[in-house]
Structures are given as structure tokens and as C-alpha cells.
Amino acid sequence: MKTTIKTFLAATALTGMAATSLAAADVDYGTFDGYNLRVKLIGGAQYEPLYARISEWEEMTGATVDVLSRKNHFELDREIKQDIAAGTLDWCVGSNHTSFAPQYGSIYIDLNGVIDEGTLAEFQPLALQNSTVDGRLVQLPRHSDISNLYYIKSMFEDADNQAGFKAEYGYDLTPPETWNQVKDQAMYFADAPTFYGTQFVGKDEAITGRFYEMLVANGGALFDDGWNPTFNSAAGVEALNWFKDLYEAKAVPAGSLNYLWDDTGLGFASGTVALNLDWAGWASFFNDPENSKIAGDVGLVRAPKGSAGIRTGWSGSHTFSITATCDNTEAAASFVTFLTSHDSQMVEASSGLLPTRAKVWGDAKAQFAADGNDFLVTVFETYAVSMEEDAFTPPLITPWIEVSNEIWPRLQAAILGEMTAQEALDEAADAARLVMEDAGYL
Amino acid sequence: MANKRPPFWQREKYTPYLLLLPAILAILFVVLFPLLFSLYTSFTGYRLIRPETLWQWVGLRNYQRIFSNGDFWSAFGRTILFLTIALNLELLLGLGIALLINKITWGQRTLRTIMMFPMMFSPILVGYQFKFVFNDNIGILNNALQALGLSDGAIPWLVDKYLANFAIIFAEVWMSTSVFAILLLAGLFAMPRDPLEAAKVDGCNPWQVFRHITLPFLMPFVFIAMTIRSLDVARAYDIVDVMTGGGPAGRTELLWTMIARVGYDNARMGQANAMAYVSIFLSIAFTYYFFTKLLAARKYMGGAE
């Protein structure tokens, strides 16, 4: 019987592989003999495995790829702005992001009509919609981002913790369903400086984004329909006080306000934090015994709800764009199609990055199940629901980063107790109004 | 027959100018034009992502905005404080190191080489190094303090108003003290022995020798070092950017981090250049001050006026 199952599994796997290679061969990526495609890509551990496939595209098409830069997004953004200013957009393909794209104006072409319609139909409609600026599809989504809540399972299963929490807060200790529960639990678990209840990224667009999703979850909005800043509402104050209260209670590390994604990811993996809202890309890392002290003890629930009953779901996509100055749009289109193909997305999905092609979700999950990786199956199931039901992007407006730069220092000031949440948000709203006026929105 | 005058470029009185012409042209293109260009852009609404805005003349609007901005003045004051504390600390420590190394008779060259190590690191690496050292949770400093029983909490080195500024000054001093040490050591090497020996014969104690002979002799070197450092201290931008990014809540914001954010992240290059001009004048003021001090010190020593 065992042999039969094994044979059956092997046969299924072989069929799967054959189907995959058929799919790859089905797509004609064209021939661009001797052409040198110049590209600027986002670099970093999570993004590199995909680039190992570039040589395959070179072999198929006869073209060569010259990677001019491979930097993190903030540095790449500066470089692209310099290129715009200096008129040196002499490259074809650039990594892009839904949060960054609106500020680049018309340097990138509309991919409708450039990328095959059949190919576009295979992407998730929401991912394409979020990649559209002023009716133009300026980027092809590579993978998506949304955060869900990771927690250390054993801490919730511990009988003493359960009894102690119930005695103190009057309800059962279970993985949280609301952000108020997260606050209670984080305060209960915290034992600074050796252990913290939760943590948050504390600077740059990172904390603006976290504040923004909490604002929405509490029923607020950044702007009204006329683009007047409205985040200094009661919902905004409530959102900001959530961060402030946790900070003052020492339930988060004192250095949080200086943290970015790596700090929170590594912090959770070090086993010193009970609850951690984070991206799917960290899932494999958290559960890898070589990198993480909590491997095998990681639980995951959908991002909790704010006071308005809405779940947080700040989302965006990493994407590829083609410049308007590109001398071979066809080759560039072939290249970005290849890097976002079914096979490419399967490569990225294997490390937990969320696909933008509908079919890859199912195929990747089947692959994880076949590999016996139940954790990644749970991860994909959880993230699939949140991508479908909870995801929302920041406003896709040109001055988004600029508005964000007005908001986050004030959030920090309030969290540090230099001003009240209301004062901080009022000041940020005034500054944001000025930015919106300058940008012609008001 | 009267001698025909040679063409003007061969006339003797123009020769110096002709010889200087390549240098003048180089300075013109590399320094003056970019400076004038950025001065011009500081009067425009130039945004990096909209090249056409280069021609949008806004007069003094950028300057009015920054001068009426409290955050700008805070960063301005903090930059002066940062410059003053960092440069003086570097001087004192550099002087101490130079005097100590000058006393060594064996292994001096090796020590001089070791002393230069911090200068060899790029400021970005120095920033990352100290970001890790001062990290509140996993940083070695807090862990060491806790292990030694000197602290039972996580000291927020990069968050607290005073500690964060201390941390960035510490990193800057660590990186640049050797510049002072090397220049002052060169001064000590060049120092004539006679006055020192004469002073000893006259019965001066070591402090008197240092105060009345060594120090006045070193002062021109001190001011040369100060002038050089006040010009290149803006390299500390990388350190601050990596360690704190000017935050939290602007607590470690210096003019340079503010200029970079406004110019690149917000793409408001016109406004950033207005700030940069204020920063340039600040540098010039420091340099001018040290230069006049240098001339005074040389005059005192009987050198060139």
C-alpha cells in the first residue's frame, strides 16, 4: 500500500513538473539577439532568488541583461529621481512599488496594450487595480504585501498565563481578534527589558502605514473626498494612543521608534516578543530553526479589528515598470512578463512572498502541502483571505511620501510624550494640508 | 624697424594668468557653476521629479518658508551644537593621543597606523557599527551593562533626547579624532627641541612647558585641523542617517539630514538648496573663524602675517 501511495505521489509530482515546463514553453518570450536590456532592480535577501532566473530569459531570447543597480527601495527611489532630474533615464525596466509609483509622473508607460491581454487576465484584478495610476497601468505587480499577526503559541497555551490573564482582564487568553485585545495581551506578557508584549516599526513611511491602517480600522480616513486631511479625527487620536499607551507601558522595546522591518522581524525571531504584526515574507524565517528561536512555536491569525470592526490591511505590491524612454519596449515587456510568470511567482512564493497571479495561490499551497509544510499552508490560507477581504493601499497620490514625511515625526513626538495625540495630529494635518495645496489637490 | 608687439597671450604680464587658466577653468566648472546653479534653484520651486519646475521662479518663498519653520531652526541650532561639541572633543582627545604617541620610543609607527583605522571606514559602516552597539534590545552596550549589573533596564540610547545626541556625537568623535591626532602629531614632530630644553634648564615643570611652549607652537596646527574638519564634518550625515535618521521626533535632526529628506524623499530640491545655502554659510562662518585664529596664532609665533 505504501509503495502504491509513493508511486502515485511521484507520478503526480512528475505530472505537475511536466505541466509546469509545458506552461513555460507555451509562452513565447520572443527573440532579441544581441540586445542589451538595461534594468534597475530592488535588491535584498528576499528579492534575489528571482533574479537567478534572469539567465533563463537571456538564453531563451538571445538578449543580455545589464543590472545597473540593485538597491533597497528608498535608495533606488533617490536614484530614479536623480535620473529624472538629469534626464538620464537611459534604462528600460525598473523595480517599482504601489506606494512610490504615483510620484513618478509619466516616466513609465501604460502597460495596457503592451503586455498581452491574456497574460494580464491571469493577474488578480485587485493587484492590477492598485497598480493603476490615473487610469494607466504603470506597473506589473510582482508580489503583494499585507500583514497578519504572528504570535508565540506556547505563551497562549500556558495554563498559568491563561489563568493569570483571565484574573487580570476578565476574559479568556486566546489569539486576539481586536487590537484592544492585542494591547491587553501585550501589556500582560511584557517584562522589560528581557521580554516584550509586541513591537512596531517606529519611523519613516513604515509607522505612517501602521498608523494609517489602524486609523481605517477605527473608522477614520486620511483625507475626505476633497483631499482635506481628516486624520486628526477621534479615530486618529484613538489609533495614535494605541501606540502611545503600549510605549508608555514599556510593552514594546524602548528603541521601537528607531526600528524598521528588519528590526521587528529579527526581534520576533529572537523569541523576546509575544505578538508581532508582520509581512508574509518573514513566515519561513520565523519557522526556520537555524534563524529563529521560536521555530515550530509560531502561530498566525488574521490581522485584528479596530474599534469600527474593520481589520487592518495596509497593503501594496512590489512591481516592475517600463520607462517611456526605453529603446526596445517589446524586449522590456517580455522581460517583466517573464519575471512575473507563473514559474517565477512559484519561486517567490516558496519563501512566503504573496503571488499576484490568481492561480499561483492554489498551486503554491498544493506544493507546500505536498512538501509536508503545514505551516506555510496555514500562512497562505490566512494571507489569501486578508488579501481578498482586508487589503487597502495608501492613497495613490503623487505627494504620498511627502505627506507621510509630515506625519511620522509627529507620531513619534506624541508617542514619546512631547505632545498629546490630538496636538500631534492637528500639527501633522496642517503640514499635510500645505503639501496637498502645493501639489494642487486643494 | 620697430619691434612688433607679440600677441597678448605671449606678453609677459599675462603669463601668470595663462598658466593659472586651467586651474581657474577647473574651479569654474567644478565649483562655481554648480554653486551658482544651486543658488539659482533655491529661488525656484524646483522639484526633482518635475524637471520643468526648474524655471518656476518663486523669489524668496523658499527662504521665507524655512526661516518661519521652527523645525528648521531647531535643526540649525542642533547642528551648531553638534559641530561645537564634536570638534572640541576631537581636538582634546586628538591632542591627548598625539602627546602620548609622541612620548613613545618603541612601536610608534605601528600605533600611528592603528590609530588611523577609524578613518579608513566609510561613515555608513561606522553608522551601522554604532547602531548595533547602541541598540536597546540586542546591542552590545546594553547587554554589557546588564551583564555587569550596572543597569537593569534597556537604556534607549538612540531614542532618549540626550542619549541619542550623545550616541551620534560619540560615533562621529570615534571616526574623526585621529584626523586631529595625526595633524597635531605632525606638529609635534616639527617642533624644535631647543626651547624645550632651555625651559627645562630654567626649571619649568612639565605643565609650564606644555602651556607656554608646546601649546602655542601647536596652535597653528590646531586651527588648520579645525578648518579642515569644519569643512568636512558634514560627512557625519551618513552616520546620523543610518543611526537615527534624524529622529525620533526630530531629536537628532541636523541640517544635513533635513536637507536630504526635503531634497530627495520630498523631491523639493529648490527648498533643500535654500537650506543647503544656510548650511554653506554656517560652514564658511566656522572656517572663517578658524582661519582668522590660525593667522593670529602664526603671527604670535612670528610666522607669516
Interface residues (C-beta under 8 A of the other chain):
Chain A: F74 D77 R78 K81 Q82 I84 A85 G87 Q103 Y104 G105 A192 P193 Y196 G202 K203 D204 P253 A254 G255 L257 N258 D263 L266 G267 S270 T272 I401 E402 N405 P409 R410 Q412 A413 I415 L416 E418
Chain B: L48 I49 R50 P51 N135 D136 N137 I138 N142 Q146 D152 G153 A154 I155 P156 W157 L158 V159 T244 G245 G247 P248 A249 G250 R261 Y264 D265 N266 A267 R268 M269
